[in-house]
Each structure stands twice: as C-alpha cells, then as structure tokens.
Amino acid sequence: MNPAHEHDFDARARHAHAAALAQVSPQVLARLRTARREVPASPRRAWPWLAATAFSGMLAVMIGLQWLPSSPQQAPAPDAATVADAPEATLPANTLLDENPDLYLWLASSDAPPLAME
C-alpha cells in the first residue's frame, strides 16, 4: 500500500471510532470500564501457550536425539595372553595405552615436562 493511502485509511478509521464513541451514552461507557477492570487475568489463556511451548520443546529434543551418534558396542577386553601375542596394530587404542608401562615411565622422566610445555 502507498503511505499516503495508509495515512488516509488511519485517519478515516480514527474518525469512525470517535463518531461511534460519541453515540454511546456515558452510563454504558462507565459500565464497560467497570466490567473491564473487574475481569481478572484469565489463566485459561495461558495453557495453550504453555502446551505449545512444551510440545515444541519436546519436538526439538526428539530431533536432537535423532542426530546424536549411536554408541558403538564395547568389545570385550582382551586377556593378557592375547595382548602379549598380538601385534600392536590389531589392539584397541585404549588397551595399548593402559597396558604399556613405558608410557608411564616416560611421563615420570625428566624430558616429559619440557615436551608438555611446548
């Protein structure tokens, strides 16, 4: 719409509202004002918004859970004989770090803190 037409429409609407108010008696206006003040804020209007918010939140959580990667099944831990006989490339990564005492010896050595600070 053209801004000139919007201003014209607004002016006509205000004029029509003022004319309608001029035709209402003061007693009716007083009763309407009193009735408007006496009506409490209805809690019935709040539950649709609460339900819509809860539903949208639940939907967002469900979509988010669909995007999470599923946890892989944990392989059984190999026993000591299997670890000793297997080549290092075939062992799981956590087993290599847990069973290798050289790592802990290196961490206790004097050249580990300078490397960690780099």
Phi and psi in radians as a Rosetta constraint file:
Dihedral C 1 N 2 CA 2 C 2 CIRCULARHARMONIC -1.340 0.35
Dihedral N 2 CA 2 C 2 N 3 CIRCULARHARMONIC 2.410 0.35
Dihedral C 2 N 3 CA 3 C 3 CIRCULARHARMONIC -1.020 0.35
Dihedral N 3 CA 3 C 3 N 4 CIRCULARHARMONIC -0.565 0.35
Dihedral C 3 N 4 CA 4 C 4 CIRCULARHARMONIC -1.153 0.35
Dihedral N 4 CA 4 C 4 N 5 CIRCULARHARMONIC -0.678 0.35
Dihedral C 4 N 5 CA 5 C 5 CIRCULARHARMONIC -1.216 0.35
Dihedral N 5 CA 5 C 5 N 6 CIRCULARHARMONIC -0.631 0.35
Dihedral C 5 N 6 CA 6 C 6 CIRCULARHARMONIC -1.097 0.35
Dihedral N 6 CA 6 C 6 N 7 CIRCULARHARMONIC -0.741 0.35
Dihedral C 6 N 7 CA 7 C 7 CIRCULARHARMONIC -1.139 0.35
Dihedral N 7 CA 7 C 7 N 8 CIRCULARHARMONIC -0.720 0.35
Dihedral C 7 N 8 CA 8 C 8 CIRCULARHARMONIC -1.103 0.35
Dihedral N 8 CA 8 C 8 N 9 CIRCULARHARMONIC -0.755 0.35
Dihedral C 8 N 9 CA 9 C 9 CIRCULARHARMONIC -1.103 0.35
Dihedral N 9 CA 9 C 9 N 10 CIRCULARHARMONIC -0.748 0.35
Dihedral C 9 N 10 CA 10 C 10 CIRCULARHARMONIC -1.103 0.35
Dihedral N 10 CA 10 C 10 N 11 CIRCULARHARMONIC -0.754 0.35
Dihedral C 10 N 11 CA 11 C 11 CIRCULARHARMONIC -1.122 0.35
Dihedral N 11 CA 11 C 11 N 12 CIRCULARHARMONIC -0.725 0.35
Dihedral C 11 N 12 CA 12 C 12 CIRCULARHARMONIC -1.147 0.35
Dihedral N 12 CA 12 C 12 N 13 CIRCULARHARMONIC -0.670 0.35
Dihedral C 12 N 13 CA 13 C 13 CIRCULARHARMONIC -1.155 0.35
Dihedral N 13 CA 13 C 13 N 14 CIRCULARHARMONIC -0.733 0.35
Dihedral C 13 N 14 CA 14 C 14 CIRCULARHARMONIC -1.113 0.35
Dihedral N 14 CA 14 C 14 N 15 CIRCULARHARMONIC -0.698 0.35
Dihedral C 14 N 15 CA 15 C 15 CIRCULARHARMONIC -1.134 0.35
Dihedral N 15 CA 15 C 15 N 16 CIRCULARHARMONIC -0.755 0.35
Dihedral C 15 N 16 CA 16 C 16 CIRCULARHARMONIC -1.119 0.35
Dihedral N 16 CA 16 C 16 N 17 CIRCULARHARMONIC -0.669 0.35
Dihedral C 16 N 17 CA 17 C 17 CIRCULARHARMONIC -1.142 0.35
Dihedral N 17 CA 17 C 17 N 18 CIRCULARHARMONIC -0.760 0.35
Dihedral C 17 N 18 CA 18 C 18 CIRCULARHARMONIC -1.110 0.35
Dihedral N 18 CA 18 C 18 N 19 CIRCULARHARMONIC -0.683 0.35
Dihedral C 18 N 19 CA 19 C 19 CIRCULARHARMONIC -1.149 0.35
Dihedral N 19 CA 19 C 19 N 20 CIRCULARHARMONIC -0.667 0.35
Dihedral C 19 N 20 CA 20 C 20 CIRCULARHARMONIC -1.186 0.35
Dihedral N 20 CA 20 C 20 N 21 CIRCULARHARMONIC -0.700 0.35
Dihedral C 20 N 21 CA 21 C 21 CIRCULARHARMONIC -1.157 0.35
Dihedral N 21 CA 21 C 21 N 22 CIRCULARHARMONIC -0.544 0.35
Dihedral C 21 N 22 CA 22 C 22 CIRCULARHARMONIC -1.185 0.35
Dihedral N 22 CA 22 C 22 N 23 CIRCULARHARMONIC -0.433 0.35
Dihedral C 22 N 23 CA 23 C 23 CIRCULARHARMONIC -1.518 0.35
Dihedral N 23 CA 23 C 23 N 24 CIRCULARHARMONIC -0.210 0.35
Dihedral C 23 N 24 CA 24 C 24 CIRCULARHARMONIC -1.517 0.35
Dihedral N 24 CA 24 C 24 N 25 CIRCULARHARMONIC 2.365 0.35
Dihedral C 24 N 25 CA 25 C 25 CIRCULARHARMONIC -1.258 0.35
Dihedral N 25 CA 25 C 25 N 26 CIRCULARHARMONIC 2.685 0.35
Dihedral C 25 N 26 CA 26 C 26 CIRCULARHARMONIC -1.091 0.35
Dihedral N 26 CA 26 C 26 N 27 CIRCULARHARMONIC -0.548 0.35
Dihedral C 26 N 27 CA 27 C 27 CIRCULARHARMONIC -1.140 0.35
Dihedral N 27 CA 27 C 27 N 28 CIRCULARHARMONIC -0.730 0.35
Dihedral C 27 N 28 CA 28 C 28 CIRCULARHARMONIC -1.165 0.35
Dihedral N 28 CA 28 C 28 N 29 CIRCULARHARMONIC -0.733 0.35
Dihedral C 28 N 29 CA 29 C 29 CIRCULARHARMONIC -1.058 0.35
Dihedral N 29 CA 29 C 29 N 30 CIRCULARHARMONIC -0.719 0.35
Dihedral C 29 N 30 CA 30 C 30 CIRCULARHARMONIC -1.133 0.35
Dihedral N 30 CA 30 C 30 N 31 CIRCULARHARMONIC -0.723 0.35
Dihedral C 30 N 31 CA 31 C 31 CIRCULARHARMONIC -1.143 0.35
Dihedral N 31 CA 31 C 31 N 32 CIRCULARHARMONIC -0.681 0.35
Dihedral C 31 N 32 CA 32 C 32 CIRCULARHARMONIC -1.136 0.35
Dihedral N 32 CA 32 C 32 N 33 CIRCULARHARMONIC -0.732 0.35
Dihedral C 32 N 33 CA 33 C 33 CIRCULARHARMONIC -1.122 0.35
Dihedral N 33 CA 33 C 33 N 34 CIRCULARHARMONIC -0.726 0.35
Dihedral C 33 N 34 CA 34 C 34 CIRCULARHARMONIC -1.131 0.35
Dihedral N 34 CA 34 C 34 N 35 CIRCULARHARMONIC -0.749 0.35
Dihedral C 34 N 35 CA 35 C 35 CIRCULARHARMONIC -1.136 0.35
Dihedral N 35 CA 35 C 35 N 36 CIRCULARHARMONIC -0.649 0.35
Dihedral C 35 N 36 CA 36 C 36 CIRCULARHARMONIC -1.155 0.35
Dihedral N 36 CA 36 C 36 N 37 CIRCULARHARMONIC -0.663 0.35
Dihedral C 36 N 37 CA 37 C 37 CIRCULARHARMONIC -1.253 0.35
Dihedral N 37 CA 37 C 37 N 38 CIRCULARHARMONIC -0.540 0.35
Dihedral C 37 N 38 CA 38 C 38 CIRCULARHARMONIC -1.376 0.35
Dihedral N 38 CA 38 C 38 N 39 CIRCULARHARMONIC -0.331 0.35
Dihedral C 38 N 39 CA 39 C 39 CIRCULARHARMONIC -1.314 0.35
Dihedral N 39 CA 39 C 39 N 40 CIRCULARHARMONIC 2.083 0.35
Dihedral C 39 N 40 CA 40 C 40 CIRCULARHARMONIC -1.301 0.35
Dihedral N 40 CA 40 C 40 N 41 CIRCULARHARMONIC 2.824 0.35
Dihedral C 40 N 41 CA 41 C 41 CIRCULARHARMONIC -1.137 0.35
Dihedral N 41 CA 41 C 41 N 42 CIRCULARHARMONIC 2.031 0.35
Dihedral C 41 N 42 CA 42 C 42 CIRCULARHARMONIC -1.329 0.35
Dihedral N 42 CA 42 C 42 N 43 CIRCULARHARMONIC 2.185 0.35
Dihedral C 42 N 43 CA 43 C 43 CIRCULARHARMONIC -1.276 0.35
Dihedral N 43 CA 43 C 43 N 44 CIRCULARHARMONIC -0.231 0.35
Dihedral C 43 N 44 CA 44 C 44 CIRCULARHARMONIC -1.166 0.35
Dihedral N 44 CA 44 C 44 N 45 CIRCULARHARMONIC -0.441 0.35
Dihedral C 44 N 45 CA 45 C 45 CIRCULARHARMONIC -1.355 0.35
Dihedral N 45 CA 45 C 45 N 46 CIRCULARHARMONIC -0.296 0.35
Dihedral C 45 N 46 CA 46 C 46 CIRCULARHARMONIC -1.432 0.35
Dihedral N 46 CA 46 C 46 N 47 CIRCULARHARMONIC -0.527 0.35
Dihedral C 46 N 47 CA 47 C 47 CIRCULARHARMONIC -1.166 0.35
Dihedral N 47 CA 47 C 47 N 48 CIRCULARHARMONIC -0.595 0.35
Dihedral C 47 N 48 CA 48 C 48 CIRCULARHARMONIC -1.111 0.35
Dihedral N 48 CA 48 C 48 N 49 CIRCULARHARMONIC -0.660 0.35
Dihedral C 48 N 49 CA 49 C 49 CIRCULARHARMONIC -1.193 0.35
Dihedral N 49 CA 49 C 49 N 50 CIRCULARHARMONIC -0.683 0.35
Dihedral C 49 N 50 CA 50 C 50 CIRCULARHARMONIC -1.130 0.35
Dihedral N 50 CA 50 C 50 N 51 CIRCULARHARMONIC -0.745 0.35
Dihedral C 50 N 51 CA 51 C 51 CIRCULARHARMONIC -1.148 0.35
Dihedral N 51 CA 51 C 51 N 52 CIRCULARHARMONIC -0.728 0.35
Dihedral C 51 N 52 CA 52 C 52 CIRCULARHARMONIC -1.136 0.35
Dihedral N 52 CA 52 C 52 N 53 CIRCULARHARMONIC -0.693 0.35
Dihedral C 52 N 53 CA 53 C 53 CIRCULARHARMONIC -1.154 0.35
Dihedral N 53 CA 53 C 53 N 54 CIRCULARHARMONIC -0.764 0.35
Dihedral C 53 N 54 CA 54 C 54 CIRCULARHARMONIC -1.123 0.35
Dihedral N 54 CA 54 C 54 N 55 CIRCULARHARMONIC -0.728 0.35
Dihedral C 54 N 55 CA 55 C 55 CIRCULARHARMONIC -1.136 0.35
Dihedral N 55 CA 55 C 55 N 56 CIRCULARHARMONIC -0.773 0.35
Dihedral C 55 N 56 CA 56 C 56 CIRCULARHARMONIC -1.169 0.35
Dihedral N 56 CA 56 C 56 N 57 CIRCULARHARMONIC -0.626 0.35
Dihedral C 56 N 57 CA 57 C 57 CIRCULARHARMONIC -1.146 0.35
Dihedral N 57 CA 57 C 57 N 58 CIRCULARHARMONIC -0.732 0.35
Dihedral C 57 N 58 CA 58 C 58 CIRCULARHARMONIC -1.137 0.35
Dihedral N 58 CA 58 C 58 N 59 CIRCULARHARMONIC -0.680 0.35
Dihedral C 58 N 59 CA 59 C 59 CIRCULARHARMONIC -1.126 0.35
Dihedral N 59 CA 59 C 59 N 60 CIRCULARHARMONIC -0.717 0.35
Dihedral C 59 N 60 CA 60 C 60 CIRCULARHARMONIC -1.120 0.35
Dihedral N 60 CA 60 C 60 N 61 CIRCULARHARMONIC -0.699 0.35
Dihedral C 60 N 61 CA 61 C 61 CIRCULARHARMONIC -1.141 0.35
Dihedral N 61 CA 61 C 61 N 62 CIRCULARHARMONIC -0.723 0.35
Dihedral C 61 N 62 CA 62 C 62 CIRCULARHARMONIC -1.122 0.35
Dihedral N 62 CA 62 C 62 N 63 CIRCULARHARMONIC -0.715 0.35
Dihedral C 62 N 63 CA 63 C 63 CIRCULARHARMONIC -1.157 0.35
Dihedral N 63 CA 63 C 63 N 64 CIRCULARHARMONIC -0.716 0.35
Dihedral C 63 N 64 CA 64 C 64 CIRCULARHARMONIC -1.096 0.35
Dihedral N 64 CA 64 C 64 N 65 CIRCULARHARMONIC -0.656 0.35
Dihedral C 64 N 65 CA 65 C 65 CIRCULARHARMONIC -1.198 0.35
Dihedral N 65 CA 65 C 65 N 66 CIRCULARHARMONIC -0.510 0.35
Dihedral C 65 N 66 CA 66 C 66 CIRCULARHARMONIC -1.200 0.35
Dihedral N 66 CA 66 C 66 N 67 CIRCULARHARMONIC -0.519 0.35
Dihedral C 66 N 67 CA 67 C 67 CIRCULARHARMONIC -1.461 0.35
Dihedral N 67 CA 67 C 67 N 68 CIRCULARHARMONIC -0.256 0.35
Dihedral C 67 N 68 CA 68 C 68 CIRCULARHARMONIC -1.191 0.35
Dihedral N 68 CA 68 C 68 N 69 CIRCULARHARMONIC 2.452 0.35
Dihedral C 68 N 69 CA 69 C 69 CIRCULARHARMONIC -1.228 0.35
Dihedral N 69 CA 69 C 69 N 70 CIRCULARHARMONIC 2.507 0.35
Dihedral C 69 N 70 CA 70 C 70 CIRCULARHARMONIC -1.327 0.35
Dihedral N 70 CA 70 C 70 N 71 CIRCULARHARMONIC 2.529 0.35
Dihedral C 70 N 71 CA 71 C 71 CIRCULARHARMONIC -1.333 0.35
Dihedral N 71 CA 71 C 71 N 72 CIRCULARHARMONIC 2.299 0.35
Dihedral C 71 N 72 CA 72 C 72 CIRCULARHARMONIC -1.251 0.35
Dihedral N 72 CA 72 C 72 N 73 CIRCULARHARMONIC 2.706 0.35
Dihedral C 72 N 73 CA 73 C 73 CIRCULARHARMONIC -1.218 0.35
Dihedral N 73 CA 73 C 73 N 74 CIRCULARHARMONIC 2.374 0.35
Dihedral C 73 N 74 CA 74 C 74 CIRCULARHARMONIC -1.335 0.35
Dihedral N 74 CA 74 C 74 N 75 CIRCULARHARMONIC 2.259 0.35
Dihedral C 74 N 75 CA 75 C 75 CIRCULARHARMONIC -1.329 0.35
Dihedral N 75 CA 75 C 75 N 76 CIRCULARHARMONIC 2.573 0.35
Dihedral C 75 N 76 CA 76 C 76 CIRCULARHARMONIC -1.134 0.35
Dihedral N 76 CA 76 C 76 N 77 CIRCULARHARMONIC 2.516 0.35
Dihedral C 76 N 77 CA 77 C 77 CIRCULARHARMONIC -1.195 0.35
Dihedral N 77 CA 77 C 77 N 78 CIRCULARHARMONIC 2.325 0.35
Dihedral C 77 N 78 CA 78 C 78 CIRCULARHARMONIC -1.239 0.35
Dihedral N 78 CA 78 C 78 N 79 CIRCULARHARMONIC 2.605 0.35
Dihedral C 78 N 79 CA 79 C 79 CIRCULARHARMONIC -1.392 0.35
Dihedral N 79 CA 79 C 79 N 80 CIRCULARHARMONIC 3.019 0.35
Dihedral C 79 N 80 CA 80 C 80 CIRCULARHARMONIC -1.104 0.35
Dihedral N 80 CA 80 C 80 N 81 CIRCULARHARMONIC -0.630 0.35
Dihedral C 80 N 81 CA 81 C 81 CIRCULARHARMONIC -1.175 0.35
Dihedral N 81 CA 81 C 81 N 82 CIRCULARHARMONIC -0.679 0.35
Dihedral C 81 N 82 CA 82 C 82 CIRCULARHARMONIC -1.192 0.35
Dihedral N 82 CA 82 C 82 N 83 CIRCULARHARMONIC -0.671 0.35
Dihedral C 82 N 83 CA 83 C 83 CIRCULARHARMONIC -1.150 0.35
Dihedral N 83 CA 83 C 83 N 84 CIRCULARHARMONIC -0.711 0.35
Dihedral C 83 N 84 CA 84 C 84 CIRCULARHARMONIC -1.201 0.35
Dihedral N 84 CA 84 C 84 N 85 CIRCULARHARMONIC -0.611 0.35
Dihedral C 84 N 85 CA 85 C 85 CIRCULARHARMONIC -1.543 0.35
Dihedral N 85 CA 85 C 85 N 86 CIRCULARHARMONIC -0.415 0.35
Dihedral C 85 N 86 CA 86 C 86 CIRCULARHARMONIC -1.433 0.35
Dihedral N 86 CA 86 C 86 N 87 CIRCULARHARMONIC 2.540 0.35
Dihedral C 86 N 87 CA 87 C 87 CIRCULARHARMONIC -1.173 0.35
Dihedral N 87 CA 87 C 87 N 88 CIRCULARHARMONIC 2.712 0.35
Dihedral C 87 N 88 CA 88 C 88 CIRCULARHARMONIC -1.132 0.35
Dihedral N 88 CA 88 C 88 N 89 CIRCULARHARMONIC -0.510 0.35
Dihedral C 88 N 89 CA 89 C 89 CIRCULARHARMONIC -1.202 0.35
Dihedral N 89 CA 89 C 89 N 90 CIRCULARHARMONIC -0.440 0.35
Dihedral C 89 N 90 CA 90 C 90 CIRCULARHARMONIC -1.568 0.35
Dihedral N 90 CA 90 C 90 N 91 CIRCULARHARMONIC -0.153 0.35
Dihedral C 90 N 91 CA 91 C 91 CIRCULARHARMONIC -1.496 0.35
Dihedral N 91 CA 91 C 91 N 92 CIRCULARHARMONIC 2.591 0.35
Dihedral C 91 N 92 CA 92 C 92 CIRCULARHARMONIC -1.097 0.35
Dihedral N 92 CA 92 C 92 N 93 CIRCULARHARMONIC 2.663 0.35
Dihedral C 92 N 93 CA 93 C 93 CIRCULARHARMONIC -1.106 0.35
Dihedral N 93 CA 93 C 93 N 94 CIRCULARHARMONIC -0.709 0.35
Dihedral C 93 N 94 CA 94 C 94 CIRCULARHARMONIC -1.181 0.35
Dihedral N 94 CA 94 C 94 N 95 CIRCULARHARMONIC -0.516 0.35
Dihedral C 94 N 95 CA 95 C 95 CIRCULARHARMONIC -1.219 0.35
Dihedral N 95 CA 95 C 95 N 96 CIRCULARHARMONIC -0.666 0.35
Dihedral C 95 N 96 CA 96 C 96 CIRCULARHARMONIC -1.097 0.35
Dihedral N 96 CA 96 C 96 N 97 CIRCULARHARMONIC -0.722 0.35
Dihedral C 96 N 97 CA 97 C 97 CIRCULARHARMONIC -1.316 0.35
Dihedral N 97 CA 97 C 97 N 98 CIRCULARHARMONIC -0.598 0.35
Dihedral C 97 N 98 CA 98 C 98 CIRCULARHARMONIC -1.289 0.35
Dihedral N 98 CA 98 C 98 N 99 CIRCULARHARMONIC -0.587 0.35
Dihedral C 98 N 99 CA 99 C 99 CIRCULARHARMONIC -1.706 0.35
Dihedral N 99 CA 99 C 99 N 100 CIRCULARHARMONIC -0.103 0.35
Dihedral C 99 N 100 CA 100 C 100 CIRCULARHARMONIC -1.665 0.35
Dihedral N 100 CA 100 C 100 N 101 CIRCULARHARMONIC 1.850 0.35
Dihedral C 100 N 101 CA 101 C 101 CIRCULARHARMONIC -1.261 0.35
Dihedral N 101 CA 101 C 101 N 102 CIRCULARHARMONIC -0.308 0.35
Dihedral C 101 N 102 CA 102 C 102 CIRCULARHARMONIC -1.113 0.35
Dihedral N 102 CA 102 C 102 N 103 CIRCULARHARMONIC -0.553 0.35
Dihedral C 102 N 103 CA 103 C 103 CIRCULARHARMONIC -1.083 0.35
Dihedral N 103 CA 103 C 103 N 104 CIRCULARHARMONIC -0.793 0.35
Dihedral C 103 N 104 CA 104 C 104 CIRCULARHARMONIC -1.242 0.35
Dihedral N 104 CA 104 C 104 N 105 CIRCULARHARMONIC -0.568 0.35
Dihedral C 104 N 105 CA 105 C 105 CIRCULARHARMONIC -1.164 0.35
Dihedral N 105 CA 105 C 105 N 106 CIRCULARHARMONIC -0.692 0.35
Dihedral C 105 N 106 CA 106 C 106 CIRCULARHARMONIC -1.166 0.35
Dihedral N 106 CA 106 C 106 N 107 CIRCULARHARMONIC -0.685 0.35
Dihedral C 106 N 107 CA 107 C 107 CIRCULARHARMONIC -1.102 0.35
Dihedral N 107 CA 107 C 107 N 108 CIRCULARHARMONIC -0.550 0.35
Dihedral C 107 N 108 CA 108 C 108 CIRCULARHARMONIC -1.444 0.35
Dihedral N 108 CA 108 C 108 N 109 CIRCULARHARMONIC -0.184 0.35
Dihedral C 108 N 109 CA 109 C 109 CIRCULARHARMONIC -1.311 0.35
Dihedral N 109 CA 109 C 109 N 110 CIRCULARHARMONIC 3.003 0.35
Dihedral C 109 N 110 CA 110 C 110 CIRCULARHARMONIC -1.387 0.35
Dihedral N 110 CA 110 C 110 N 111 CIRCULARHARMONIC -0.331 0.35
Dihedral C 110 N 111 CA 111 C 111 CIRCULARHARMONIC -1.590 0.35
Dihedral N 111 CA 111 C 111 N 112 CIRCULARHARMONIC -0.007 0.35
Dihedral C 111 N 112 CA 112 C 112 CIRCULARHARMONIC -1.325 0.35
Dihedral N 112 CA 112 C 112 N 113 CIRCULARHARMONIC -0.767 0.35
Dihedral C 112 N 113 CA 113 C 113 CIRCULARHARMONIC -1.079 0.35
Dihedral N 113 CA 113 C 113 N 114 CIRCULARHARMONIC -0.703 0.35
Dihedral C 113 N 114 CA 114 C 114 CIRCULARHARMONIC -1.109 0.35
Dihedral N 114 CA 114 C 114 N 115 CIRCULARHARMONIC -0.636 0.35
Dihedral C 114 N 115 CA 115 C 115 CIRCULARHARMONIC -1.195 0.35
Dihedral N 115 CA 115 C 115 N 116 CIRCULARHARMONIC -0.630 0.35
Dihedral C 115 N 116 CA 116 C 116 CIRCULARHARMONIC -1.219 0.35
Dihedral N 116 CA 116 C 116 N 117 CIRCULARHARMONIC -0.483 0.35
Dihedral C 116 N 117 CA 117 C 117 CIRCULARHARMONIC -1.396 0.35
Dihedral N 117 CA 117 C 117 N 118 CIRCULARHARMONIC -0.254 0.35
